[in-house]
Structure formats: C-alpha cells, structure tokens
Amino acid sequence: MRISSYPQQFDQSINIKIVTESEGHCIISLTNEKGRIRVMVGVNLSQGVNDIVVDKMETLETGLYHLQVKNTEAKILYNTELIKQ
C-alpha cells in the first residue's frame, strides 16, 4: 500500500492518494495540536488507485495538524503533519 497527501499547506481541502492491491477500509483523521480530532472519515478502498478529497475545512482554525490513515485494526498506515493557512 502506498499513501500520499497534498498540499502540505491547505486551506479548504486535502487530497489523499491510496494505492492498494486489495479492497479494504481505512479511517482518515485530522488532529489539532491539542490532540483533538477535528475531522474523521471512514473510506472504503477498491483495488488500485483511490483518490480521496477531504473538504469543507474552511472553518478549522489555522495551525499545525496531524493527518493519519489507519486500517480497521487501528494500525497507523500513514502519518504526516499539515498546516492550515
């Protein structure tokens, strides 16, 4: 499984690309600096390329966020820091 996200400095949305060899499910979460989950989305994945857009984030406060993608067993598959402008 390969996972990437962009842009690193976001305003209204984040794009996440997940390439997988099998179908599955994952949970995407965006946590602020205080450790509070601000966005959580469950996504069903199909085999191949999955382009996911997490949007409507214009109401989030500016600052540093942690983006995580986890599988159904809560194993972290992807972890990165993003900045809300």
trRosetta pair geometry for C-beta under 8 A, 3 or more apart (Angstrom, degrees):
i j d omega theta_ij theta_ji phi_ij phi_ji
1 18 6.8 -12 -169 -169 100 89
1 19 6.8 162 -155 83 49 58
1 20 4.8 2 -111 -103 91 80
1 21 7.3 -110 -69 6 65 80
1 77 6.3 -35 104 -166 140 128
2 17 7.9 -15 112 116 89 94
2 18 7.4 161 84 -153 51 42
2 19 4.4 3 54 51 97 108
3 16 6.9 -10 -165 -174 93 95
3 17 7.0 161 -151 86 45 58
3 18 5.1 -2 -104 -105 84 75
3 19 7.7 -155 -68 24 43 67
3 69 5.6 -145 -154 46 159 153
3 77 6.1 100 -12 129 149 103
3 78 4.0 -90 96 -69 145 144
4 16 7.4 169 88 -153 42 53
4 17 5.0 -4 58 55 88 103
5 14 5.9 3 -171 174 113 108
5 15 6.6 159 -154 86 60 53
5 16 4.8 -18 -101 -102 91 72
5 17 7.4 -173 -79 18 41 70
5 67 6.0 -67 52 112 176 157
5 78 7.5 129 -21 152 112 138
5 80 6.1 -168 45 51 124 145
5 82 7.3 -72 120 -72 132 125
6 14 7.6 161 84 -160 26 68
6 15 5.4 -17 65 62 75 103
7 10 5.4 153 67 -78 88 71
7 14 7.6 -120 39 -121 53 65
7 15 7.7 58 -17 26 55 97
8 80 7.9 -99 -121 154 85 125
8 82 5.9 -154 -165 -124 47 70
8 83 6.7 34 142 22 74 90
9 82 7.3 168 -88 -172 27 75
9 83 4.7 -21 -111 71 75 103
9 84 8.0 158 -160 -97 59 10
9 85 5.5 63 171 -50 99 109
10 13 6.6 -126 -165 77 120 29
10 14 5.2 -48 -94 -76 161 81
10 57 7.0 26 128 82 123 140
10 82 5.9 6 6 173 111 125
10 83 7.4 154 23 79 65 49
10 84 6.1 -35 74 -107 82 58
10 85 6.9 -162 86 5 29 91
11 57 7.8 149 126 86 34 96
11 58 6.9 18 152 -103 76 77
11 84 7.3 109 -110 -160 31 66
11 85 5.1 -40 -86 55 81 109
12 55 6.1 17 144 -155 85 82
12 56 7.2 14 -176 -79 85 15
12 57 5.8 150 -163 54 34 77
12 58 4.9 -4 -109 -62 85 91
13 53 5.6 1 -178 -175 129 95
13 54 6.3 161 -156 84 72 49
13 55 3.8 -18 -101 -103 110 78
13 56 7.7 48 -83 -3 86 38
13 57 6.4 149 -81 20 37 108
14 30 7.5 152 10 -83 152 134
14 53 7.5 159 79 -154 44 51
14 54 4.8 -5 56 57 93 102
14 55 8.0 -163 26 -73 54 48
14 57 7.3 30 -11 3 91 154
14 67 6.8 -164 175 -105 163 145
14 82 6.7 -29 -106 -131 132 168
15 51 6.9 -18 -166 -169 100 88
15 52 7.3 146 -160 80 50 52
15 53 5.6 -21 -102 -101 70 73
16 28 6.4 -156 4 -116 170 143
16 51 7.8 151 81 -159 49 42
16 52 4.5 -20 65 66 97 104
16 53 7.8 -178 22 -79 73 26
16 54 6.8 39 -5 -9 113 104
16 67 7.8 -164 -88 172 120 135
16 69 7.0 145 -168 -72 142 130
17 49 6.8 -24 -165 -162 96 92
17 50 7.2 149 -158 79 46 55
17 51 5.7 -13 -105 -105 76 67
17 52 7.6 -174 -78 23 29 75
18 26 7.0 -170 -120 24 166 153
18 43 7.9 136 20 108 149 141
18 45 6.0 -77 107 -119 135 127
18 49 7.7 143 81 -158 46 44
18 50 4.5 -17 65 62 93 108
18 52 6.8 24 4 -3 106 116
18 69 7.1 178 -88 -165 124 160
19 48 7.0 -54 -144 166 71 33
19 49 5.3 -19 -101 -99 82 64
19 50 7.4 -175 -79 20 33 73
20 23 7.7 124 108 -86 129 16
20 24 6.4 -107 166 25 160 116
20 45 5.4 48 30 154 149 137
20 47 6.4 -107 97 -126 83 44
20 48 7.3 -12 60 35 63 20
20 50 6.9 5 13 0 104 117
21 47 6.4 0 172 -142 26 93
22 47 5.7 -14 -120 -94 20 95
23 44 7.6 -3 -171 177 95 87
23 45 6.1 166 -155 93 47 72
23 46 5.7 -15 -106 -127 86 41
23 47 5.7 -56 -52 -40 67 78
24 44 7.8 179 98 -157 33 53
24 45 4.8 -3 61 54 73 115
24 71 7.0 -40 164 -138 133 97
24 72 7.6 -137 -179 -13 95 109
25 42 6.6 0 -176 -175 106 97
25 43 6.9 161 -155 84 59 47
25 44 5.5 -31 -101 -106 80 56
25 45 6.6 -166 -82 10 24 86
25 71 7.6 99 84 -160 63 61
25 72 5.4 56 79 -60 106 111
26 42 7.6 170 90 -152 37 55
26 43 5.5 -15 62 61 82 96
26 45 6.2 45 0 -31 102 122
26 69 5.4 13 166 -176 134 94
26 70 6.4 156 -163 77 81 39
26 71 5.8 -53 -108 -101 79 45
26 72 7.6 -104 -96 -43 38 66
26 77 6.7 -64 -132 27 130 144
27 40 6.6 -4 -178 -169 101 92
27 41 7.3 161 -157 82 55 43
27 42 5.4 -27 -103 -99 75 68
27 43 7.6 167 -92 18 26 76
27 69 7.3 157 78 -155 45 49
27 70 4.9 -19 59 61 96 94
27 71 7.9 92 16 -177 83 2
27 72 7.6 113 -18 -90 103 47
28 39 7.6 -23 116 121 91 99
28 40 7.2 163 86 -152 54 43
28 41 4.7 -10 58 60 102 94
28 42 7.9 -174 20 -81 73 20
28 43 6.2 38 -10 -8 110 120
28 52 7.0 -180 -38 126 157 150
28 54 6.3 -138 120 -67 143 139
28 67 7.3 -12 -169 -168 90 89
28 68 7.4 167 -151 87 45 50
28 69 5.4 -15 -100 -102 73 76
29 37 5.4 -54 -164 -135 115 109
29 39 6.8 163 -152 90 45 62
29 40 4.8 -1 -106 -105 86 80
29 41 7.8 -178 -75 23 46 61
29 67 7.5 165 86 -150 48 45
29 68 5.1 -7 58 58 92 95
29 70 7.3 9 6 4 109 110
30 37 7.3 105 71 -158 47 63
30 38 5.3 -57 99 63 95 95
30 39 4.1 24 37 47 113 103
30 40 7.7 -144 25 -64 66 49
30 54 7.2 161 -31 135 130 154
30 57 7.7 -13 83 -120 168 137
30 60 8.0 -46 124 -110 136 155
30 65 5.2 5 -175 174 93 131
30 66 7.3 158 -155 76 46 46
30 67 5.5 -12 -102 -99 76 71
30 82 7.6 -46 -136 48 107 129
31 35 6.1 -10 177 -150 121 32
31 36 6.6 159 -155 77 75 31
31 37 5.3 -43 -96 -94 81 53
31 38 6.7 152 -115 6 25 83
31 65 6.5 147 71 -163 41 74
31 66 4.6 -19 60 58 99 98
31 68 7.2 17 0 4 111 109
32 35 7.3 -47 73 17 67 18
32 36 5.2 -2 39 56 105 87
32 38 5.4 80 -35 -35 97 123
32 60 7.9 -173 -81 -164 111 107
32 61 7.3 40 -123 58 138 105
32 63 6.6 49 -153 91 96 127
32 64 7.7 106 -162 86 57 59
32 65 5.9 -44 -101 -105 47 78
33 63 5.9 -83 -14 153 120 129
33 64 5.2 73 -70 70 106 98
33 65 7.7 -87 -42 -84 65 41
37 40 5.4 17 169 -48 129 112
38 60 5.8 72 165 -118 146 113
38 65 7.1 -75 33 -126 133 122
39 54 6.2 103 152 177 147 130
39 57 6.6 -43 -59 -100 144 110
39 60 7.8 -51 -34 -75 111 132
41 52 7.9 161 110 176 140 130
41 54 5.9 -155 2 -110 150 109
43 50 7.3 125 153 159 128 140
43 52 5.7 -28 -122 -109 155 144
45 50 5.1 -87 -135 -44 83 161
46 50 6.3 142 41 -80 73 105
54 57 7.0 49 130 -41 88 125
56 59 7.8 -2 159 10 72 100
57 60 4.9 -12 179 -1 85 122
57 84 7.2 -120 143 -121 117 119
60 65 7.7 2 168 -69 146 140
60 84 5.3 -105 108 -137 118 161
61 84 7.0 105 99 90 39 143
62 84 5.1 -152 -131 102 44 92
62 85 6.3 -21 -126 166 105 15
63 83 7.2 -113 140 -148 20 69
63 84 5.9 5 45 48 48 101
64 81 6.1 -17 -166 -169 99 111
64 82 7.6 144 -157 79 52 42
64 83 5.9 -32 -99 -102 56 72
64 84 7.9 -140 -60 15 11 80
65 81 7.0 147 79 -158 45 60
65 82 4.9 -25 67 67 98 90
65 83 7.3 169 20 -92 82 22
65 84 6.0 66 -16 -26 121 102
66 79 6.9 -8 -176 -164 99 86
66 80 7.6 163 -154 85 57 33
66 81 5.9 -35 -100 -100 61 66
66 82 7.8 163 -95 21 14 78
67 78 7.5 -26 119 120 91 100
67 79 7.3 163 86 -149 57 38
67 80 5.2 -13 59 63 102 83
67 81 7.5 168 15 -102 81 14
67 82 5.4 50 -21 -8 117 119
68 76 5.7 -66 -158 -132 113 101
68 78 6.7 157 -154 86 44 64
68 79 5.1 2 -106 -103 82 76
69 76 7.5 101 72 -161 49 60
69 77 4.9 -58 101 67 94 102
69 78 4.0 26 36 44 108 106
69 79 7.9 -135 27 -59 65 49
70 74 5.4 -6 177 -145 137 37
70 75 6.2 149 -156 69 81 36
70 76 5.5 -46 -96 -96 84 46
70 77 6.3 158 -113 5 25 88
71 74 7.4 -65 70 3 63 14
71 75 5.0 0 37 52 106 93
71 77 5.9 94 -35 -42 87 120
76 79 5.4 14 175 -48 129 114
